[in-house]
Amino acid sequence: MSLNPETPQPSTSSTHPSGRPRVRFAPSPTGYLHVGGARTALFNWLFARHTGGTFILRIEDTDLERSTDAMVEGILQGMRWLGLDWDEGPFFQTQRMELYRQSAARLLQSGHAYYCFCTKDDLEARRTKATAEGRPPKYDGTCRRLTPEDAVRRRAAGETAAVRFAVPESGATSWNDAVFDKVEFANTEIEDFVLLRSDGVPTYHLSVVTDDIDMQMTHVIRGADHISNTPKQVLLYQGLGAAMPVFAHVPLILGPDKTRLSKRHGATSVISYREEGIVPEAFRNFLALLGWTPVAGSGEILGDQQLIALFSLEGIARADAVFDRAKLDWFNTEYIRAYPAQKLLPLVEDEWQKAGLEPERRDPTWLLATIDLLKPRARSLKDFATSFRAYFTDQFEADPAAVAKFLKDDEVRAMLVELGEQYARLEAFTEAETERVLRDFAAAKNVKAGVLINGARVALTGQGVAPSLFAVMVALGKEKTVARLRAAAGA
C-alpha cells in the first residue's frame, strides 16, 4: 500500500517555533508509577535534557472511576525519587474538558466526525452478531448514514449521542516512526472510534491529541503498545488541521520468561524498588539501558550527565527489552560502592528510620568512616539497617547459621572471652595491634588464627561475612569489642 497523500510526514528533527523540542510524560493515575511508565518518562526526560528542550508532565485523569488523588501522588513521588524533574505541569486533563469538547465541535463542523445515537445495548447486539457471522466486531457505521440535518434535529430534541470520528473508507493511514520507520494501517482496519461519550467525557484519543496540539508537542515518545492507537491519532491531526509530532515508539519491557513484565515477576512499582534499597541513580542507569544502547565503548555505568550527553532516539532498539533483576542488583552494588559516604549517609538514615534503628554513636566522622568500611559489601541500602545493624547498635540478632558454623564449640567461645580480656589491657587499639594480639594468642593456644577470626567476627557483627576483622574492631571501638567478646561465652 502507498502512503496516504494527505498524511503529513514529519522528519525526526521536528522542532517547536522556539527551535527546541517539547516532549511529555502523560501517565494515567489508575495505578502507581510502574517500570514501563518510568522508562518512558526517563527517555522523554533524557531527550529533553540532551536537546535543551522542554519536559512536560501531564496527568491523564479522565478515567473518573479509577483515577485517584493517591495514585497521582504516587506518580509524583516516583518521578521525584527517580530525579526526573519536569519543566511544565503537572497539567490535569479533568481541568481541560472544555478544550476537548471544542475539538469535537470543530470535527463535527468540518465533517470529520458525526453524532452516534446507538445505545450500549444496540452496539453489543451488533458486535455479537458480527462475531457470529465471522465479521470483525467493529462499529458498522449505522449513524454515519444519517444526514447532518437529522442528527442535529435529534440532538436538539434532547437525544443523547456520542461523537465518532469518520474514518476514511479506503486508503491507508501511515507515519514515519523514529524507531520503527514507516508504519501503515489500512483504513478498513480502523473503526469509526468514539471521541466524546454520550455523557460528554472525552476518550483517550481526543484528549491526548488535543493536548499535544495545544501544548505544541514536537515529539511523542511512548511504549510500542501505543502503535495501534497511533493511526487514529494521525487521523485526528489531519482532521484538526495540525502538523503531526515525531512519533517514537519504544520497545516493551518483558520479564525473564519473555512475557510482558507484571507483578508475577516481582516488584513493578518504582517506589517498591526504593523500599528494597535501590539507589535512584542505579535504577536510572539500569532503566536507561532497557531498550536503548549508547555508542560503542561508553560502558554500562553511566551517570546522569553521561546519559544525557549520549542519549538519542537513534539508539532505541526495536526488540523488546528483558528486565534482569540480577543486573539491577549489580548496578546497585556498583553505585553504592562508588558513592561518597557523605552522599550515602542520608539514604542510610532513611533506612534506619524505617527500621526503627537509632545509631548509638552519632559522631559524623565515625559514621562516615563506618559507612565507607561497609559499602563495598552492600548489595542494597537495606543492608545498613539489617546485616550491618551491629555496627550501629547493640540491638541485633546473630545469624543462626553463622553461630552454628563458627561459635558452636565451647572451647572457641571460652578463648574469645580470654581474647577480650587481652584487648581490655591493650593501650593502642589499632588494626595492627589487634591483629598482633589475636595471632599471638592463637599461637599460644595452639589453634589456627582463622578459628578465632571467624568466631570473633560472628561475636562482634552477628554475621559470618564482614570486612577485615581488625578494621571491624577499630570501627566498633575497644569498649564494644571487649564487651561483645566477653559475651561470647553465652552465644
C-alpha positions as CSV (number, residue, x, y, z in Angstrom):
1,M,0.0,0.0,0.0
2,S,1.1,3.5,-0.7
3,L,1.2,6.4,1.8
4,N,-1.9,8.4,2.2
5,P,-1.0,11.5,0.3
6,E,-2.9,13.7,2.9
7,T,-0.8,12.4,5.8
8,P,1.8,14.9,6.9
9,Q,5.2,13.1,7.2
10,P,7.4,14.8,9.8
11,S,11.2,14.4,10.0
12,T,12.9,13.3,13.1
13,S,14.2,16.8,13.5
14,S,10.8,18.3,14.2
15,T,11.1,21.4,16.4
16,H,8.9,24.0,18.2
17,P,8.9,27.5,16.8
18,S,11.4,28.3,19.6
19,G,13.8,25.8,17.9
20,R,13.7,23.4,20.9
21,P,11.8,20.1,21.2
22,R,8.9,19.7,23.5
23,V,8.1,16.3,25.0
24,R,5.7,15.0,27.6
25,F,5.1,12.1,30.0
26,A,1.4,11.6,30.4
27,P,0.6,8.8,32.9
28,S,-2.9,7.8,33.9
29,P,-3.4,7.8,37.7
30,T,-5.2,4.5,37.8
31,G,-2.1,2.8,39.3
32,Y,1.3,3.7,40.7
33,L,4.3,4.6,38.5
34,H,5.4,1.2,37.1
35,V,8.7,0.3,35.4
36,G,7.4,0.7,31.9
37,G,6.0,4.1,32.6
38,A,9.2,5.2,34.4
39,R,11.3,4.1,31.5
40,T,9.1,6.2,29.1
41,A,9.4,9.2,31.5
42,L,13.2,8.7,31.6
43,F,13.5,8.5,27.8
44,N,11.5,11.7,27.4
45,W,13.5,13.4,30.2
46,L,16.8,12.4,28.7
47,F,15.7,13.6,25.2
48,A,14.6,16.9,26.6
49,R,17.8,17.4,28.6
50,H,20.0,16.3,25.7
51,T,18.4,18.7,23.2
52,G,17.8,21.6,25.6
53,G,14.1,21.1,25.1
54,T,11.1,21.1,27.5
55,F,9.8,18.2,29.5
56,I,6.1,18.4,30.4
57,L,4.2,16.3,32.9
58,R,0.5,15.8,32.1
59,I,-1.8,13.7,34.2
60,E,-4.4,11.9,32.1
61,D,-7.1,11.5,34.7
62,T,-10.3,11.4,32.6
63,D,-11.0,7.8,33.8
64,L,-13.0,9.2,36.6
65,E,-13.9,5.9,38.2
66,R,-10.4,4.6,38.5
67,S,-8.2,7.8,38.9
68,T,-7.5,8.8,42.5
69,D,-5.5,11.5,44.2
70,A,-3.4,8.8,46.0
71,M,-2.3,7.5,42.6
72,V,-1.4,11.0,41.4
73,E,0.7,11.5,44.5
74,G,2.3,8.0,43.9
75,I,3.3,9.0,40.4
76,L,4.7,12.3,41.5
77,Q,6.6,10.6,44.3
78,G,8.1,8.0,41.9
79,M,9.1,10.8,39.5
80,R,10.8,12.7,42.3
81,W,12.6,9.6,43.6
82,L,13.9,9.0,40.1
83,G,15.1,12.6,39.8
84,L,13.0,13.3,36.8
85,D,12.2,17.0,37.2
86,W,9.7,18.5,34.8
87,D,9.7,21.9,33.3
88,E,5.9,22.5,33.0
89,G,3.0,21.0,34.8
90,P,1.6,18.8,36.1
91,F,-1.4,19.5,34.0
92,F,-4.6,17.6,34.6
93,Q,-7.0,16.7,31.8
94,T,-10.1,16.9,34.1
95,Q,-9.3,20.7,34.2
96,R,-9.3,21.0,30.4
97,M,-12.6,19.3,29.5
98,E,-14.0,22.3,27.6
99,L,-11.0,22.3,25.3
100,Y,-11.7,18.7,24.2
101,R,-15.4,19.5,23.6
102,Q,-14.3,22.4,21.4
103,S,-12.1,20.0,19.4
104,A,-15.1,17.6,18.9
105,A,-17.2,20.5,17.8
106,R,-14.6,21.5,15.2
107,L,-14.5,18.0,13.9
108,L,-18.3,17.8,13.7
109,Q,-18.4,21.1,11.8
110,S,-15.7,20.0,9.3
111,G,-17.5,16.7,8.6
112,H,-14.7,14.6,10.2
113,A,-17.0,13.4,12.9
114,Y,-20.7,12.7,13.4
115,Y,-23.2,12.1,16.2
116,C,-23.8,8.4,17.1
117,F,-27.2,7.7,18.8
118,C,-26.6,3.9,19.2
119,T,-27.2,2.7,22.7
120,K,-24.8,0.4,24.6
121,D,-27.3,-2.5,24.0
122,D,-27.5,-1.7,20.3
123,L,-23.7,-1.8,20.0
124,E,-23.4,-5.0,22.0
125,A,-26.0,-6.8,19.9
126,R,-24.3,-5.8,16.6
127,R,-20.9,-6.9,17.9
128,T,-22.3,-10.3,18.9
129,K,-24.0,-10.7,15.5
130,A,-20.8,-9.7,13.6
131,T,-18.7,-12.2,15.6
132,A,-21.2,-15.0,15.0
133,E,-21.1,-14.2,11.2
134,G,-17.3,-14.2,11.2
135,R,-17.0,-10.4,10.7
136,P,-14.8,-8.1,12.7
137,P,-16.9,-6.8,15.7
138,K,-16.3,-3.1,14.9
139,Y,-18.8,-0.4,14.6
140,D,-20.9,-0.8,11.4
141,G,-21.4,2.9,10.7
142,T,-25.2,3.0,11.3
143,C,-25.3,6.6,12.4
144,R,-22.8,7.7,9.8
145,R,-25.5,7.3,7.3
146,L,-27.7,9.9,9.0
147,T,-27.8,13.3,7.3
148,P,-26.2,16.1,9.3
149,E,-29.7,17.7,9.5
150,D,-31.3,14.6,11.0
151,A,-28.5,14.3,13.5
152,V,-28.8,18.0,14.6
153,R,-32.6,17.7,14.8
154,R,-32.4,14.6,17.1
155,R,-29.8,16.3,19.3
156,A,-32.0,19.4,19.5
157,A,-34.9,17.2,20.6
158,G,-32.8,16.0,23.6
159,E,-31.5,12.7,22.4
160,T,-28.2,11.7,23.9
161,A,-25.4,10.9,21.5
162,A,-21.7,10.1,21.4
163,V,-19.4,11.7,18.8
164,R,-17.5,9.4,16.5
165,F,-14.7,10.1,14.0
166,A,-15.5,9.3,10.4
167,V,-12.5,7.2,9.3
168,P,-11.9,7.3,5.6
169,E,-13.4,4.2,4.0
170,S,-10.5,3.5,1.7
171,G,-6.7,4.0,1.6
172,A,-4.3,3.8,4.4
173,T,-3.0,5.8,7.3
174,S,0.7,5.9,8.0
175,W,3.5,7.7,9.7
176,N,7.3,7.6,9.8
177,D,8.2,6.4,13.2
178,A,11.6,7.4,14.7
179,V,12.1,3.8,15.9
180,F,10.1,1.6,13.5
181,D,10.4,3.7,10.4
182,K,7.3,3.6,8.2
183,V,4.2,2.1,9.9
184,E,0.9,1.8,7.9
185,F,-2.6,0.7,8.6
186,A,-5.4,0.1,6.1
187,N,-8.3,2.4,6.9
188,T,-10.6,-0.6,6.6
189,E,-9.0,-2.0,9.8
190,I,-9.9,1.1,11.8
191,E,-13.4,1.5,13.1
192,D,-15.2,4.9,13.5
193,F,-13.9,5.5,17.0
194,V,-15.6,7.5,19.7
195,L,-14.3,10.9,20.5
196,L,-16.9,12.1,23.1
197,R,-19.0,9.7,25.0
198,S,-22.7,10.4,25.4
199,D,-22.1,11.9,28.8
200,G,-19.7,14.4,27.3
201,V,-16.5,12.8,28.7
202,P,-13.7,12.6,26.1
203,T,-12.0,9.4,25.1
204,Y,-8.2,9.0,25.3
205,H,-7.7,9.7,21.6
206,L,-9.4,13.0,21.5
207,S,-7.9,14.3,24.8
208,V,-4.4,13.3,24.0
209,V,-4.3,14.7,20.5
210,T,-6.0,17.9,21.6
211,D,-3.5,18.3,24.5
212,D,-0.5,17.5,22.3
213,I,-1.6,20.1,19.8
214,D,-2.4,22.7,22.4
215,M,0.9,22.1,24.3
216,Q,2.8,22.2,21.0
217,M,4.5,18.8,21.4
218,T,7.1,18.2,18.8
219,H,7.9,14.5,19.8
220,V,5.7,11.8,21.3
221,I,8.0,9.1,22.9
222,R,6.0,6.3,24.3
223,G,5.7,2.5,24.5
224,A,5.2,0.3,21.5
225,D,1.9,-0.9,22.9
226,H,0.6,2.5,21.6
227,I,1.3,1.8,18.0
228,S,-2.2,0.5,17.5
229,N,-3.5,3.8,18.8
230,T,-1.4,6.0,16.5
231,P,-3.3,5.7,13.2
232,K,-6.4,7.0,15.0
233,Q,-4.4,9.9,16.3
234,V,-2.8,10.6,13.0
235,L,-6.3,10.9,11.5
236,L,-7.2,13.3,14.3
237,Y,-4.2,15.5,13.5
238,Q,-5.4,15.6,9.9
239,G,-9.0,16.4,10.9
240,L,-7.9,19.2,13.1
241,G,-5.5,20.6,10.5
242,A,-2.4,20.2,12.7
243,A,1.0,19.0,11.8
244,M,2.0,15.8,13.5
245,P,4.8,15.4,16.0
246,V,7.5,12.9,15.6
247,F,6.3,9.5,17.0
248,A,8.9,7.3,18.6
249,H,7.5,4.0,20.0
250,V,10.0,2.4,22.4
251,P,10.1,-1.4,22.9
252,L,8.2,-3.1,25.6
253,I,9.8,-4.4,28.8
254,L,9.5,-8.2,29.3
255,G,10.1,-10.4,32.3
256,P,12.8,-13.2,32.2
257,D,10.2,-15.6,30.7
258,K,9.7,-13.1,27.8
259,T,6.2,-12.2,28.7
260,R,5.0,-8.7,29.5
261,L,6.5,-7.5,32.8
262,S,3.9,-7.9,35.6
263,K,3.6,-8.4,39.3
264,R,4.3,-12.1,39.0
265,H,7.8,-11.2,38.0
266,G,8.3,-9.3,41.3
267,A,8.1,-5.6,42.1
268,T,7.0,-3.4,39.2
269,S,6.1,-0.2,41.0
270,V,9.0,2.2,41.0
271,I,8.5,3.0,44.7
272,S,8.8,-0.6,45.6
273,Y,12.4,-0.6,44.4
274,R,13.1,2.3,46.6
275,E,11.7,0.3,49.5
276,E,14.0,-2.6,48.5
277,G,17.0,-0.3,49.0
278,I,17.8,0.5,45.4
279,V,19.8,3.7,44.8
280,P,18.0,6.1,42.5
281,E,21.0,6.6,40.2
282,A,21.4,2.9,39.8
283,F,17.8,2.5,38.9
284,R,18.0,5.3,36.3
285,N,21.2,3.8,34.8
286,F,19.7,0.3,34.6
287,L,16.4,1.6,33.2
288,A,18.0,3.7,30.5
289,L,19.7,0.6,29.1
290,L,16.4,-1.3,28.8
291,G,15.8,-0.8,25.1
292,W,18.4,1.9,24.4
293,T,22.1,1.3,23.5
294,P,24.7,4.1,23.8
295,V,27.5,4.4,21.4
296,A,30.1,1.6,21.5
297,G,32.8,1.9,24.1
298,S,30.8,4.1,26.5
299,G,30.5,1.2,29.1
300,E,27.5,0.4,31.3
301,I,28.0,2.6,34.3
302,L,26.7,5.9,33.1
303,G,25.9,8.8,35.4
304,D,23.2,11.3,34.6
305,Q,25.4,13.7,32.7
306,Q,26.8,10.9,30.5
307,L,23.3,9.5,29.8
308,I,22.1,13.0,28.8
309,A,25.1,13.6,26.6
310,L,24.8,10.2,24.9
311,F,21.0,9.8,24.5
312,S,19.4,9.8,21.1
313,L,16.3,8.4,19.5
314,E,18.5,6.6,17.0
315,G,19.9,4.4,19.8
316,I,16.5,3.0,20.7
317,A,16.1,-0.7,19.7
318,R,13.0,-2.3,18.1
319,A,13.4,-5.5,20.0
320,D,11.7,-5.8,23.4
321,A,13.9,-5.5,26.4
322,V,14.2,-8.0,29.3
323,F,14.1,-6.9,32.9
324,D,17.1,-8.6,34.5
325,R,16.8,-8.3,38.3
326,A,20.3,-9.6,38.8
327,K,21.6,-6.9,36.6
328,L,19.8,-4.2,38.6
329,D,21.3,-5.6,41.8
330,W,24.7,-5.4,40.1
331,F,24.2,-1.8,39.2
332,N,23.0,-1.1,42.8
333,T,26.2,-2.5,44.3
334,E,28.4,-0.6,41.9
335,Y,26.7,2.7,42.7
336,I,26.8,2.1,46.5
337,R,30.5,1.4,46.3
338,A,31.1,4.5,44.2
339,Y,29.0,6.8,46.3
340,P,31.0,9.0,48.8
341,A,29.9,8.2,52.3
342,Q,28.6,11.8,52.7
343,K,26.1,11.1,49.8
344,L,25.2,7.7,51.2
345,L,24.5,8.9,54.7
346,P,21.0,10.5,54.2
347,L,19.9,7.4,52.2
348,V,21.2,5.1,55.0
349,E,19.5,7.3,57.6
350,D,16.2,6.8,55.8
351,E,16.7,3.0,56.1
352,W,17.5,3.4,59.8
353,Q,14.3,5.4,60.3
354,K,12.2,2.8,58.5
355,A,13.8,0.0,60.6
356,G,13.4,1.9,63.9
357,L,17.1,2.0,64.4
358,E,18.8,4.8,66.3
359,P,22.6,4.7,66.0
360,E,24.2,4.7,69.5
361,R,27.0,6.8,68.2
362,R,26.3,9.9,66.1
363,D,29.8,11.3,65.6
364,P,29.8,12.3,61.9
365,T,33.4,11.4,61.3
366,W,32.8,7.9,62.8
367,L,29.6,7.4,60.9
368,L,31.1,8.3,57.5
369,A,34.2,6.1,58.2
370,T,32.0,3.2,59.1
371,I,29.8,3.6,56.0
372,D,33.0,3.6,53.9
373,L,34.1,0.4,55.6
374,L,30.8,-1.3,54.9
375,K,29.7,-0.1,51.5
376,P,32.0,-2.5,49.4
377,R,29.9,-5.4,50.9
378,A,26.5,-3.8,50.5
379,R,24.1,-5.1,47.9
380,S,21.3,-2.8,49.0
381,L,20.8,0.2,51.2
382,K,18.7,-2.0,53.4
383,D,21.9,-3.8,54.4
384,F,22.9,-0.9,56.6
385,A,19.8,-1.5,58.8
386,T,19.9,-5.3,58.6
387,S,23.1,-7.3,58.1
388,F,25.2,-4.3,59.2
389,R,23.0,-3.4,62.1
390,A,25.6,-4.5,64.7
391,Y,27.9,-1.7,63.7
392,F,25.4,0.9,64.9
393,T,23.6,-0.6,67.8
394,D,23.8,-3.4,70.4
395,Q,20.2,-4.4,69.4
396,F,21.0,-7.0,66.8
397,E,20.4,-10.8,66.3
398,A,23.2,-13.0,65.2
399,D,22.7,-15.2,62.1
400,P,21.9,-18.7,63.4
401,A,23.8,-20.3,60.6
402,A,26.9,-18.3,61.3
403,V,26.7,-19.1,65.0
404,A,26.2,-22.8,64.3
405,K,29.2,-22.8,62.0
406,F,31.7,-20.7,63.9
407,L,30.6,-20.5,67.6
408,K,29.3,-24.0,68.3
409,D,32.5,-25.0,70.1
410,D,32.6,-24.3,73.8
411,E,36.4,-24.0,73.7
412,V,36.3,-21.4,70.9
413,R,33.8,-19.3,72.9
414,A,35.9,-19.6,76.0
415,M,39.0,-18.4,74.1
416,L,37.1,-15.4,72.7
417,V,36.3,-14.4,76.3
418,E,40.0,-14.6,77.1
419,L,40.9,-12.7,73.9
420,G,38.5,-10.0,75.1
421,E,40.4,-9.7,78.4
422,Q,43.7,-9.2,76.5
423,Y,42.1,-6.5,74.4
424,A,40.9,-4.8,77.6
425,R,44.5,-4.3,78.6
426,L,45.6,-3.1,75.1
427,E,46.6,0.6,75.0
428,A,46.9,1.2,71.3
429,F,43.7,-0.2,69.8
430,T,44.7,-0.2,66.2
431,E,44.3,-2.6,63.4
432,A,47.9,-3.7,63.5
433,E,47.8,-4.2,67.3
434,T,44.5,-6.0,67.4
435,E,45.8,-8.4,64.7
436,R,49.1,-9.0,66.6
437,V,47.3,-9.8,69.8
438,L,44.9,-12.3,68.2
439,R,47.7,-14.1,66.3
440,D,49.9,-14.3,69.3
441,F,47.0,-15.5,71.4
442,A,46.2,-18.2,68.7
443,A,49.8,-19.4,68.7
444,A,49.8,-19.6,72.5
445,K,46.7,-21.7,72.4
446,N,48.0,-23.8,69.5
447,V,44.9,-23.1,67.4
448,K,44.6,-21.7,63.9
449,A,44.1,-17.9,63.8
450,G,41.3,-18.4,61.4
451,V,39.2,-20.2,64.0
452,L,39.4,-17.2,66.3
453,I,38.9,-14.7,63.5
454,N,35.7,-16.4,62.3
455,G,34.4,-16.8,65.8
456,A,35.2,-13.2,66.7
457,R,33.5,-11.9,63.5
458,V,30.2,-13.6,64.5
459,A,30.5,-12.4,68.1
460,L,31.1,-8.8,67.0
461,T,28.8,-8.5,64.0
462,G,26.4,-11.4,64.1
463,Q,27.4,-12.3,60.6
464,G,29.7,-14.9,59.1
465,V,31.0,-12.5,56.5
466,A,32.3,-9.0,57.2
467,P,35.1,-6.6,56.3
468,S,38.6,-7.3,57.8
469,L,38.0,-8.3,61.4
470,F,40.6,-5.9,62.7
471,A,39.1,-3.0,60.8
472,V,35.7,-4.0,62.3
473,M,37.2,-4.0,65.8
474,V,38.6,-0.5,65.3
475,A,35.3,0.7,63.9
476,L,33.4,-0.7,66.9
477,G,35.9,0.6,69.3
478,K,37.7,-1.0,72.2
479,E,34.9,-0.9,74.7
480,K,32.3,-2.5,72.4
481,T,34.8,-5.1,71.1
482,V,35.7,-6.2,74.6
483,A,32.1,-6.3,75.8
484,R,30.9,-8.5,72.8
485,L,33.9,-10.9,73.1
486,R,33.2,-11.3,76.8
487,A,29.5,-12.1,75.9
488,A,30.7,-14.8,73.6
489,A,30.5,-17.4,76.4
490,G,26.8,-17.3,76.2
491,A,26.5,-17.2,72.4
